[in-house]
Amino acid sequence: MRPRLALGLSCLAALSLTAGNRTETKSFKLASGATLTVKTANSPITVKGWDREEVALQADIFDTEERPVKVETRESAGRLEIEAVFTRSEGWTMGRGPSCAFQLSVPRRLEAAFRTSNAPLTVSDLSGKLVFNTSNAPMNLTALGGDIEARTSNAPFVARGIAGDLRGATSNAPLKLENVTGGLDFSTSNGSISAVNLDGQGKGIRLQTSNGSLTVDLGKATGELTARTSRHDSISFHRSGAEQVEIDKGQMRAKLPGSSQRIELKTSNGGIEIR
C-alpha cells in the first residue's frame, strides 16, 4: 500500500510544477463515517455529499514558476487529508496570486473539517461532526446534519435545512437561517439576522448582533425567551400561547410552554420582531 500511495503523491506534485492554469482530478476510497480534512487558501471550496464511499477531487490551480502550487494528500486507516501547499513569496509581488480551488464529492456521513481564506465556502448534503472555516468571504450551508461549527468574517452567512446543532459566527454582514432544528448559537455584528422555523430541541437558541435588526420566526421552539435591544428601539412579539409576557424599554421576557430551554435574542441599535 505504501509504495502505491507514494507514487500517487509524486504524480500530483509533478503535475503541479507546470505553471499557469490547469485542473487536476483524483479519487480516493473513504468509508462512510471516516475522517476528512481539506485545506487551501485564497481559493473557494465547494463540497457535496453523495452515496458513494469515495472522495472525488477536482483542483483548479493557478500558479507561476516562481510560486508553484502542489496538492498533497495523506491517507491512513479511516482518514484522508487533502492540502494545497503554496510556495511563500519573497518580498512584494504584483498581479494575481496563486490559487487552488477545490470541488469535492464526498460520502454523506463524515467527521470533516474544511478550511480556506478570502474565498467562499459552499457545502451541501452532509452529516456528522463538521467544521467549516473561511474569512472575508461568504459561507453557504445547505441540508446538513449532526454537530456543525461554522465561522467566517466580513461576509454574509446562510444556512438552510440544518437537521442538527449549529454554532459559529460571522461579522460585519447579515446572517440568514432557515429550518434549523437543533441547538443554535450564532452571532454577527453590524448586520441583520433573519431566522425562520427554529426548534432548539431543548438545547437552547442564542442569536446576537449589533447595529442591526433581528427578525425571528421561532417555529416549534419553546422555552424561556429573553430579548434585548437599545432602549430607543422597539420589540414586537406575535406568538400565540405565550405566558408571562413582559416588554419594557428595549427588553422582553416570555414563557413559551413546552420546555425549559433558554432562547436569547440580542442586538443594539436595531429592532426585534418575534413570531
C-alpha positions in Angstrom: 0.0 0.0 0.0 2.8 2.5 0.9 4.6 2.4 -2.5 1.3 2.9 -4.3 0.4 6.0 -2.1 3.9 7.4 -2.6 3.5 7.1 -6.4 0.2 8.9 -6.3 1.6 11.8 -4.3 4.6 12.1 -6.7 2.3 12.3 -9.7 0.3 15.1 -8.1 3.4 17.0 -7.2 4.9 16.6 -10.7 1.7 17.9 -12.3 1.8 20.9 -10.0 5.2 22.0 -11.3 3.7 23.2 -14.6 2.9 26.9 -14.2 -0.4 28.5 -15.4 -4.0 27.4 -15.3 -4.7 23.7 -15.0 -7.1 21.2 -13.5 -6.1 18.1 -11.6 -8.5 15.3 -10.6 -8.1 12.3 -8.3 -10.4 9.9 -6.4 -9.9 8.2 -3.0 -11.6 5.4 -1.3 -13.1 6.6 2.0 -15.7 4.8 4.1 -18.8 6.5 5.4 -18.1 7.9 8.9 -14.4 8.3 8.3 -12.4 11.5 8.9 -11.6 14.1 6.1 -9.7 17.3 6.3 -9.3 19.8 3.4 -7.2 22.9 3.4 -6.4 25.6 0.9 -6.1 29.4 0.9 -7.4 32.4 -1.1 -9.5 29.9 -3.1 -13.1 28.6 -2.9 -14.1 25.2 -1.6 -17.3 23.5 -2.9 -18.4 20.3 -1.2 -21.4 18.0 -2.0 -22.3 14.7 -0.3 -23.1 11.6 -2.4 -24.0 8.0 -1.9 -20.5 6.5 -2.5 -17.7 5.6 -0.2 -15.3 7.6 -2.3 -14.0 11.2 -2.5 -13.8 12.7 -5.9 -11.4 15.7 -6.0 -11.1 18.4 -8.7 -8.4 21.0 -8.1 -8.4 24.1 -10.3 -5.0 25.6 -9.9 -3.3 28.8 -11.0 0.4 29.4 -10.2 3.7 30.6 -11.6 7.2 29.1 -11.9 8.3 31.4 -9.0 5.3 30.5 -6.8 4.2 26.9 -7.7 1.3 25.2 -6.0 1.0 21.4 -5.3 -1.7 19.3 -3.9 -0.6 16.9 -1.1 -2.7 14.0 0.1 -2.2 11.8 3.1 -4.1 8.5 3.6 -4.3 6.3 6.6 -6.9 3.9 8.1 -10.2 5.7 8.1 -8.6 9.1 7.4 -7.9 11.3 4.4 -6.1 14.7 4.3 -6.0 17.0 1.3 -4.0 20.2 1.3 -3.0 22.8 -1.2 0.6 23.8 -0.5 1.7 27.3 -1.6 5.3 28.5 -2.0 6.0 31.5 0.1 6.8 34.6 -1.9 10.0 36.6 -1.2 9.1 40.3 -0.9 6.2 42.2 -2.5 4.6 40.7 -5.6 2.3 42.3 -8.2 -0.6 40.8 -10.1 -2.7 37.7 -9.4 -1.5 35.4 -6.7 -1.6 31.6 -6.8 -4.8 29.8 -6.1 -6.1 26.2 -5.7 -9.9 25.9 -5.7 -11.3 22.6 -4.6 -14.5 20.9 -5.8 -15.3 17.7 -3.9 -17.9 14.9 -3.8 -17.7 13.1 -0.5 -19.6 10.4 1.5 -22.7 11.9 3.1 -21.7 10.9 6.6 -18.2 12.1 7.8 -16.2 13.7 10.5 -14.8 16.5 8.4 -13.1 19.9 8.5 -12.8 22.3 5.6 -10.6 25.5 5.7 -9.8 28.3 3.3 -9.4 32.0 3.4 -10.6 35.0 1.4 -12.9 32.9 -0.7 -16.4 31.3 -0.4 -17.1 28.0 1.2 -20.2 26.2 -0.1 -21.4 22.8 1.4 -24.5 20.6 0.9 -25.8 17.2 1.8 -23.5 16.1 4.6 -23.9 14.9 8.2 -21.6 14.2 11.1 -19.2 16.3 13.1 -18.5 19.1 10.7 -16.2 22.2 11.0 -16.1 25.0 8.3 -13.8 28.0 8.3 -13.1 30.8 5.9 -12.6 34.6 6.2 -13.6 37.7 4.3 -16.0 35.6 2.1 -19.5 34.2 2.2 -20.4 30.8 3.6 -23.4 28.9 2.4 -24.5 25.6 4.1 -27.5 23.5 2.9 -29.0 20.2 4.0 -26.6 19.4 6.8 -27.0 17.3 9.9 -25.1 16.5 13.1 -22.8 18.8 15.1 -21.8 21.8 13.0 -19.3 24.6 13.7 -19.0 27.3 11.0 -17.1 30.6 11.0 -16.3 33.4 8.6 -15.8 37.1 8.8 -16.8 40.3 6.9 -19.3 38.4 4.7 -22.8 37.0 4.7 -23.6 33.6 6.2 -26.5 31.5 5.1 -27.7 28.1 6.4 -30.8 26.2 5.3 -32.1 22.8 6.2 -29.9 22.1 9.2 -31.0 18.9 11.0 -28.6 19.2 13.9 -26.8 21.7 16.2 -25.3 24.8 14.6 -22.8 27.3 16.2 -20.5 29.9 14.9 -20.1 33.5 13.8 -19.6 36.0 11.1 -19.1 39.8 11.3 -20.0 43.0 9.5 -22.6 41.2 7.4 -26.1 39.7 7.6 -26.9 36.3 8.9 -29.8 34.2 7.4 -31.0 30.9 8.9 -33.9 28.7 7.7 -35.1 25.4 9.1 -32.5 24.8 11.8 -34.0 22.1 14.1 -31.2 21.6 16.6 -29.5 23.8 19.2 -28.4 27.2 17.8 -25.7 29.6 18.9 -24.7 32.1 16.3 -23.6 35.8 16.1 -22.7 38.6 13.7 -22.1 42.3 14.0 -23.1 45.4 12.0 -25.7 43.3 10.2 -29.2 42.0 10.4 -30.3 38.5 11.4 -33.2 36.7 9.8 -34.1 33.3 11.2 -37.1 31.1 10.2 -38.5 27.9 11.6 -36.3 27.1 14.5 -36.7 24.4 17.2 -33.7 24.1 19.6 -34.7 20.6 20.7 -34.2 21.6 24.3 -30.6 22.6 23.7 -31.2 26.4 23.5 -31.2 29.1 20.9 -28.9 32.2 21.1 -28.8 34.8 18.3 -26.8 38.0 18.7 -25.8 41.0 16.5 -25.2 44.7 16.9 -26.3 47.7 14.8 -28.8 45.5 13.0 -32.3 44.2 13.3 -33.5 40.7 14.4 -36.4 39.0 12.7 -37.1 35.6 14.2 -39.8 33.0 13.5 -39.3 30.6 16.3 -41.2 27.8 14.6 -41.6 24.9 17.1 -39.2 26.4 19.6 -40.5 26.6 23.2 -38.8 27.7 26.4 -37.8 30.8 28.4 -37.5 33.7 26.0 -35.5 36.9 26.6 -34.9 39.6 24.1 -32.9 42.8 24.4 -32.0 45.8 22.2 -31.3 49.5 22.8 -33.8 51.4 24.9 -34.8 53.5 21.9 -35.6 50.5 19.7 -38.8 48.5 19.5 -39.6 44.9 20.2 -42.7 43.4 18.6 -44.0 40.0 19.6 -46.6 38.0 17.7 -46.8 34.5 19.2 -49.9 32.8 20.4 -49.9 30.8 23.6 -47.1 32.7 25.3 -47.3 33.3 29.0 -45.9 35.9 31.4 -45.1 38.3 28.6 -43.2 41.5 29.7 -42.0 44.2 27.3 -40.4 47.4 28.5 -37.7 49.8 27.2 -35.9 47.5 24.9 -36.3 44.4 27.0 -38.6 41.4 26.8 -39.4 38.2 28.7 -41.9 35.5 28.0 -42.5 31.8 28.6 -43.3 29.6 25.7 -44.8 26.5 27.2 -43.3 23.1 26.2 -39.7 23.2 27.5 -37.3 25.0 29.8 -34.6 25.7 27.2 -33.2 29.2 27.0 -34.0 31.4 24.0 -31.8 34.6 23.9 -32.1 37.3 21.2 -29.9 40.3 21.5 -29.0 43.3 19.4 -28.3 47.1 19.7 -29.4 50.0 17.5 -32.0 47.7 15.8 -35.5 46.5 16.3 -36.5 42.9 17.2 -39.5 41.1 15.7 -40.5 37.7 17.1 -43.1 35.4 15.7 
